[in-house]
């Protein structure tokens, strides 16, 4: 028998704004001036909070954390497309999305200062705690999405994120396969920032795009310019509409760039060039969106600076609240090993306290 083609596929790429802020009017989402300013503020809050957190960390006032610098549009614009009833299942580089969905900035600061209380989800907020294990958020999102559908909750979808490195994890393929089989109402956003710590995108996979990995699961996949807030919003809006109407999941590959460090324990100068970073800075999302807003008459330079001052005041308030909190006693961890007292734990607690006193030079 002759060979015959039984399946073909294509991957489309979506862009609405170019690096100069020029617009494809046919693809422009229908957003009011107030909505556009709100999206800009959400991305600006993520940018400014990120920069302040880096200073705090370098001063020894905050623990290590994963900056979102350069990726604000890739996750914030996707979350901006969510409806009130939708759920967010975050990974660890999604600050803009978390803040947009009701997660307090002070909680974010607490969490990255080593206080697990910061991971407490506010009452009524439809989001899960941050998932640090790479790829694990995808499984949680699919389970949640299927659970919502099983319980008969209508018009509800789930948004989750993963990095380009996470698409090499088994959890990624298991999550997509399960979502495809059960048509779970979940939107997967791959934040392809080109680097999985020090491993470049081209060393992750031979696939020409990451969006095409959706094909094997039988679900739609699209690549978007992840530095283009309008493109991300449009793709996410269409994916949410599909999910809420029973059309199943979608994979969105948002091509962006991590302008900063992987975490504050990282030094990207060891594995990438300054020329590469300079080129990426010319493509960054906030500058192009600000140009678009100014040309549209939605936000001028003065309005942007006023917005920046407002955002910085909000950040300072969160920092003040964090630093007004009393530190936990160092032996607190021993209180949560068992529900009742245990002789071995008590002995270890006493030994630990003795070593702390000795290190401090106390009697």
C-alpha positions in Angstrom: 0.0 0.0 0.0 1.3 3.5 -0.8 2.2 5.9 2.0 -0.5 8.4 2.8 -0.6 11.5 4.9 -3.1 11.0 7.7 -2.4 14.2 9.8 -0.8 17.6 9.2 -0.6 20.6 11.4 0.4 24.2 11.5 1.3 26.7 14.2 0.2 30.3 13.8 1.9 33.2 15.4 0.0 36.3 16.7 1.3 39.8 17.0 -0.7 43.0 17.4 1.9 45.6 18.4 5.4 45.7 17.1 8.4 46.8 19.1 7.8 50.5 18.2 4.2 50.3 19.3 2.7 50.2 15.8 -0.7 48.6 15.7 -2.4 46.1 13.5 -5.9 47.6 13.7 -7.7 44.5 12.5 -6.3 42.5 15.4 -6.7 45.2 18.1 -8.8 43.9 21.0 -11.9 45.8 22.0 -10.7 47.4 25.2 -11.8 50.8 26.6 -9.3 53.5 27.6 -10.0 52.6 31.3 -9.2 48.9 30.6 -6.0 49.8 28.8 -4.8 52.0 31.6 -5.7 49.2 34.1 -3.6 46.7 32.2 -0.7 49.2 32.0 -1.0 49.8 35.8 -0.9 46.0 36.5 2.2 45.5 34.4 3.8 48.6 35.9 3.1 47.4 39.4 4.8 44.1 38.6 7.8 45.9 37.1 8.2 48.4 40.0 7.6 45.8 42.7 10.2 43.5 41.0 12.8 46.3 41.0 12.1 47.2 44.6 12.3 43.5 45.7 15.7 43.2 44.0 17.0 46.2 46.0 15.6 44.7 49.2 17.2 41.3 48.5 20.6 42.9 47.8 20.3 44.8 51.1 19.6 41.6 53.0 16.0 42.6 53.8 14.4 39.9 51.6 15.2 36.4 50.6 16.0 35.0 47.2 13.2 35.3 44.6 12.5 34.9 40.9 12.3 38.3 39.1 9.6 38.8 36.4 11.6 41.6 34.6 10.7 41.6 30.9 7.9 39.1 31.2 5.2 41.4 32.6 3.0 41.1 29.4 3.3 37.4 29.1 1.5 36.6 32.3 -0.3 39.8 33.4 -2.1 40.3 30.1 -3.2 36.7 30.2 -4.7 37.1 33.6 -6.3 40.4 32.5 -8.4 38.3 30.1 -9.9 36.2 33.0 -13.4 36.5 34.2 -14.3 36.9 37.8 -15.3 33.2 38.2 -12.1 31.9 36.6 -9.3 30.3 38.7 -5.5 31.0 38.6 -3.0 28.3 39.4 0.4 30.1 39.5 3.9 28.9 39.1 6.8 31.0 40.5 7.3 33.8 37.9 3.7 35.2 37.7 3.7 38.1 40.2 1.6 40.4 37.9 -1.1 37.8 37.5 -1.2 37.1 41.2 -1.5 40.7 42.2 -4.2 41.2 39.5 -6.2 38.4 40.9 -6.3 39.7 44.5 -3.1 38.3 46.0 -1.7 41.1 48.3 1.7 42.4 47.6 2.7 42.1 51.3 1.9 38.4 51.1 4.2 38.1 48.2 7.0 39.9 50.2 6.3 37.6 53.2 6.6 34.5 51.1 9.9 35.4 49.7 11.2 36.4 53.1 10.7 32.8 54.2 7.4 33.2 55.9 4.9 30.5 54.8 2.1 32.7 56.0 2.6 34.7 52.8 1.3 31.8 50.8 -2.1 32.0 52.4 -4.7 32.7 49.8 -7.1 35.6 50.8 -10.7 34.6 51.4 -12.7 34.6 48.2 -9.7 34.8 45.9 -9.9 32.1 43.2 -6.3 31.1 43.1 -4.0 28.4 44.5 -0.8 28.9 46.4 2.4 29.4 44.4 3.9 26.1 43.0 7.7 26.1 43.0 8.2 22.6 41.7 8.6 23.0 37.9 5.6 21.8 36.0 3.5 20.9 39.0 1.1 23.8 38.6 0.0 22.3 35.3 -1.3 19.1 37.0 -3.0 21.0 39.7 -4.7 23.3 37.1 -6.0 20.3 35.1 -7.3 18.6 38.2 -9.0 21.8 39.3 -10.5 22.4 35.9 -11.8 18.9 35.6 -13.2 19.1 39.1 -15.1 22.4 38.3 -16.5 20.8 35.2 -17.4 17.6 37.1 -19.2 19.7 39.7 -21.2 21.4 37.0 -19.8 24.9 37.4 -20.7 26.6 34.1 -18.6 29.2 32.3 -15.5 28.7 34.4 -11.9 28.2 33.2 -8.5 27.8 34.8 -5.3 29.6 33.9 -1.8 28.3 34.6 1.8 29.0 33.6 5.0 27.2 32.9 8.4 28.2 31.5 10.1 26.9 28.4 12.2 24.6 30.6 9.1 23.2 32.2 7.9 21.9 28.8 10.7 19.3 29.2 9.1 17.9 32.4 6.9 14.8 32.4 4.3 16.7 34.3 3.9 19.0 31.2 3.0 16.1 28.9 0.8 14.4 31.5 -1.2 17.5 32.1 -1.7 18.3 28.4 -2.7 14.7 27.7 -5.2 14.6 30.5 -6.6 18.0 29.6 -7.0 16.9 26.0 -8.7 13.5 26.8 -11.2 15.1 29.2 -11.5 18.4 27.4 -10.8 20.2 30.7 -11.4 24.0 30.6 -7.8 25.1 31.2 -5.6 27.6 29.5 -1.8 26.7 29.5 0.5 29.7 29.0 4.2 28.8 28.3 6.3 31.8 29.2 9.1 31.1 26.8 11.8 33.5 28.1 14.6 31.7 26.1 16.5 30.5 29.2 15.8 27.6 31.7 18.3 29.0 34.2 21.4 28.6 32.0 20.0 26.2 29.4 19.0 28.0 26.2 15.8 27.4 24.4 17.5 25.5 21.5 18.9 23.0 24.0 15.5 22.1 25.4 13.9 20.6 22.3 14.2 20.1 18.6 10.7 21.3 18.1 10.5 24.5 16.1 8.0 25.9 18.5 6.8 25.0 21.9 3.2 25.6 20.9 3.3 22.6 18.6 3.6 20.3 21.6 -0.1 20.8 22.0 -0.7 18.8 18.8 0.2 15.5 20.3 -2.4 16.1 23.0 -5.0 16.9 20.4 -5.6 20.5 21.6 -5.1 23.9 19.9 -1.8 25.6 20.2 -0.7 29.1 19.2 2.5 31.2 19.5 2.2 34.8 20.4 4.6 37.7 20.8 4.9 37.5 24.6 6.1 41.1 24.8 2.9 42.3 23.1 0.3 42.8 25.8 -2.5 43.1 23.2 -1.5 39.8 21.4 -1.3 37.9 24.7 -4.7 39.4 25.8 -6.4 38.5 22.5 -5.0 34.9 22.4 -6.0 34.4 26.1 -9.5 35.8 25.6 -10.1 33.4 22.7 -8.8 30.5 24.8 -11.0 31.4 27.7 -14.0 31.7 25.5 -13.2 28.2 24.1 -12.7 26.7 27.5 -15.9 28.2 29.1 -18.1 27.1 26.2 -17.0 23.5 26.4 -14.3 23.6 23.7 -11.6 22.3 25.9 -8.0 23.5 26.6 -5.5 25.7 24.7 -1.7 26.0 24.8 -0.4 29.6 24.3 3.4 30.0 23.8 4.3 33.5 24.8 7.7 34.3 23.3 9.4 36.7 25.7 12.8 37.3 27.4 14.0 37.2 30.9 15.8 40.5 31.2 17.1 39.8 34.6 18.4 36.9 36.7 16.7 33.5 36.9 16.6 34.1 40.7 18.7 36.4 42.8 21.2 33.6 43.3 21.9 33.6 39.5 24.4 35.4 37.4 23.3 35.4 33.7 26.6 37.0 32.6 28.1 33.6 32.9 26.0 32.1 30.1 24.7 34.9 27.8 26.1 38.0 26.2 25.4 41.7 26.8 24.6 42.2 23.2 21.8 39.6 23.5 20.4 41.5 26.5 20.6 44.8 24.8 18.6 43.5 21.8 16.0 42.1 24.2 15.7 45.4 26.0 14.7 47.0 22.7 11.7 44.5 22.6 10.5 44.9 26.2 6.8 45.1 26.8 6.2 48.2 28.9 7.9 50.6 26.6 5.9 49.5 23.5 2.6 49.4 25.4 3.3 52.9 26.7 3.9 54.1 23.1 0.7 52.5 22.0 -1.3 54.2 24.8 0.2 57.6 24.1 -0.6 57.3 20.4 -4.1 56.2 21.2 -4.6 59.1 23.6 -5.2 56.9 26.6 -2.2 57.8 28.7 0.4 60.5 28.1 3.9 60.8 29.6 2.6 62.8 32.5 -0.1 60.3 33.3 2.4 57.5 33.2 4.6 59.2 35.7 1.6 59.8 38.0 0.7 56.2 37.7 4.3 55.2 38.5 4.3 57.4 41.6 1.0 55.8 42.7 2.4 52.3 42.2 5.6 53.1 44.1 3.6 54.4 47.1 1.6 51.2 47.1 4.8 49.2 47.1 6.3 51.3 49.9 3.2 50.7 52.0 3.6 46.9 51.5 7.3 47.1 52.4 6.4 49.1 55.6 3.8 46.5 56.5 6.3 43.7 56.0 9.0 45.2 58.1 6.6 46.1 60.9 5.9 42.5 61.4 7.6 40.7 64.3 10.1 38.0 63.3 9.2 34.5 64.2 11.3 32.8 66.9 14.0 30.6 65.4 12.6 27.4 67.1 9.1 27.8 65.7 9.6 24.9 63.2 9.7 22.4 66.1 6.2 23.3 67.0 4.8 21.9 63.8 6.4 18.5 63.5 3.7 16.6 65.5 0.4 17.6 66.9 1.5 16.8 70.4 4.7 17.0 72.3 7.3 14.4 71.6 10.5 13.7 73.7 12.8 13.4 70.7 11.6 16.7 69.2 11.9 18.4 72.6 15.5 17.2 72.8 16.3 18.4 69.4 14.6 21.8 70.1 16.8 22.2 73.2 19.9 21.3 71.3 19.0 23.8 68.6 18.4 26.6 71.0 21.7 25.9 72.8 23.5 26.1 69.5 21.8 29.4 68.7 22.8 30.9 72.0 26.4 29.7 71.5 26.5 31.3 68.1 25.3 34.6 69.6 27.9 34.4 72.4 25.1 34.2 75.0 25.5 32.3 78.3 
